Amino acid sequence: MIEKENSVWTDESRRESGGCQEGNRGSFSPETEETKQLRGNFGVIAPAALAYSIFYVFCMYRNGSGITFPFFVAGSLWFFCFSLSKLGIILKKGSCFYLIAMMLLGISTFCTDDGFLIFFNKLGVFLLLLSLLLKQVYDTSGWRLGKYLGSMGQLVFNGFGELGRLVADGKVYYGSREKKLDRRVWYFAGGLLIGLPLLLAVAALLASADVVFRQMMDRLLRSVGLDNLFAVFSRITFFFFGSYALLSCLCKRKIREAAPDSGSGEPVLAITVTGLLTMMYLLFSGIQIGGLFLGRLRLPEGYTYAIYAREGFFQLLAVSLLNLVIVLFCIRHFRRSKVLKSILIVMSLCTFVVIASSFLRMIMYIRYYYLTYLRILVLWALVLLALLFVGVVVQIIKEDFPLFRYHMAVVTVLYLALSFAHPDYLIARVNVTNASFGQEAEQSHMTYASYGAESDNLTGGFFLAERPYEDYGYLRELSADAAPALAPYLQELGYDRKALDAEDAVEYRLRKEGSAPDPSGEQGFGYYWMRRLQKRTENFGIRTYNVSRHIALRSLRREW
């Protein structure tokens, strides 16, 4: 393993390494052993960075969620692991968690059409990659959340200052090589000058010889415009310089490795503040346990359970988040005290009651108003908060508990569960089922609530709404993930299957019926949803293949 300490250049090492001056003062920036290794391996790492940049464009250009995304993630891991190995840095114990999590996020991305999940999958891959790189170069065992986030920001920010390092290292590296290497470069340039015109001539001959090849080349030339060439070239250039700059920033070890010392604040201050809050939480928890949980709650006049639930769960979620911040702040910034420890444990236990109350209110509200994306996210966030607080309680009792690593694992695993769960499918499945129940109830001349209560279907019996689900305008905004639930429902409603194969499903329905379909109506929302799917699959091919969109197209055609 490479030594951790930074080494400052001597006059002799400056001359040997060909260091660059900073500003007009003639001063030299600090150098480390890793920086020298990076420059010495320029002939291997720089071509790998260029290949990585080209691979990125192939995988990601106008293709944010295709099957190539997990390959790009794997390529990113290979490039950085390969480069670190050339610098003499081997992967540390525990790195497999980051590698597996990143690959799972990559797989999830091409298995979903949900824009929210796709964005956060990519953000998760980026953050995990930065965490992995920091772990290899620094001792992060004592780092907390703030230290990690600050170090990530510092790594990215300092990386912009290293964008010119590629050119500087290249000059030093090739300046010290034998002249025969320069001749190879000239031979390569000459080969391009001869080969490119020859390639165009042969392509023209082949195009004139075969109509299929000619049509393919025509489509290729039409798709390759100046704007596309500029976009591709700029992306390759930025990734080429950026990936090398990130390595250079890591090698310089500018981030302070030592974690800040534990808190030394006077615990009386924390005891006073948290003690007052805890007394309030104990009173609130008693009301929740006796009323909401044990069924002894008497609602104020004019309130229904749905209104009572809607009025409370977001406030309780905010209180739970605030308590998490307060407890972590006290653990971090105040001296240890048995009284403070006891108060924080009681406060955390009361927070579990607050989280459970918020969770129960949300379930109650869903029973009246069905599922939406936000409501699923709230339930997920409450489960996440509860598990985070479990780690906090353990940290209070056992001071050497690795809280940050526990929190990172919990957040990663729970997010992966959310990502693979496909919330849009769950929303469509539950809401469409209850829309169907409403039709069956009307045919049976029964109220919806009584029909749901007598039905053997658990979904129908769970909901307490007086009317079936009718928010079709919300359904039309769902992603292709909802297709397995929406496709049979559209077939049941009598939608025209030919609309899917038309250029625009809405325009097809307009030409056929003479009027535009109602985007919020039962007989119209599906055409807008199909048009959304059509736009997402316009350039559907091998490179842009997406599992969710493929299943959506297959489900629609199979049902009809």
C-alpha angles and dihedrals in degrees: 000000000000116000115263099220121098117236123211119219120256120211090261094050090049091058093044096047097042093228120195124243121240116220122330097302096083093237122148127223119240115271130207132198089255091055090055090047090051091053092044092052094044091117090062104031098045094054088046089053091050092049089047091052093051090047089052092055092047092052102037111026106118088340111094099161109022130124089271093069096081088047089054090051090050090047091051091052091048093050096050095041090048092049093047090051089054088053090053094252116133126198113270128227112281095033092113090074090061093044094050094044092051092049091049090052089050092052091046091054095061091041095061138056093199109122093203092055093043092055095048092042089059092044089050092051090051095048093045090050092053090047090050093051093047090050092055096051103032137042099250098169093108098039122118131203095275092049092049095049092045092049091049091052091047091049093053094042094048089047090069088059090056097054091105093052091089092063094042094050091045092055092049094045098048092038089063096046126095119270092246088072089059089054090057089056090053090048090052092050091048090050090055092050091052099036101049097058089043090051091053092048093050091046090054091050092049091047091054090048100052127036095204092053090045092053091048091051091047091054090047094051092047091052093048106077133159091262091053093047091050092047092050094045093047092050093049091048095048094047092045093054094034097053092049091045091053090053091047091051091051091049093053092059094211093155115095105245101200115089117232115270120264117271121283100185122135106268093211089076092052092043091054095049098041092041092058091047092047093054089054091047092050090055092046092047091053091054092048095048094046097040115025100027100038095039097244095119116131110199120223117254113283094021127118125194090253093054091044091052095045092050095055119034100074092049091049091048089054091049091051092052091047091052091051090054093046095049093046090047092052092048091050104041108030133070118255115271131170091222092050091046091053093048092049091051092051090045090051092049090051088051089058087058090049091050092048091049091051091047092050092048091052092050089049091050092048090053088062102034106025129227131324131168093253092052092052090049091051092053090047092049091051092052089048092050092050092053092045090053090052088062091046092054090049089049091053091052097037112035097195093057109129094238098170094051090048091050092047091051093047094048092046096048094044092047091050088052090051092046094052093041093071100216093202090063092050091049093050094043095052099038097043091049090056092046087056091048089056091057092048091048092053091049089051091049090236132127114259094241094051092045091052091048093051095042120102089221108105092209094057093045093051097061122079099191117133092220132041121254112288107161096114092154088068093050093056090062094057120112128245088273087082094059099099088059099035098044097067090041092054089049089050091052091053101249117176109256092204090069090074093059094045121096090249121016094204094049090048091054090046093053092045099047100026093235135072115257118251106255091209098041130097092242096044113037093077094063091056090047090051091049088053089053091047091056091049091053101041094113097029110160145123095297095042096040112144123185096216094050091046091052090047093055092044092048093052094048093044094051091051 
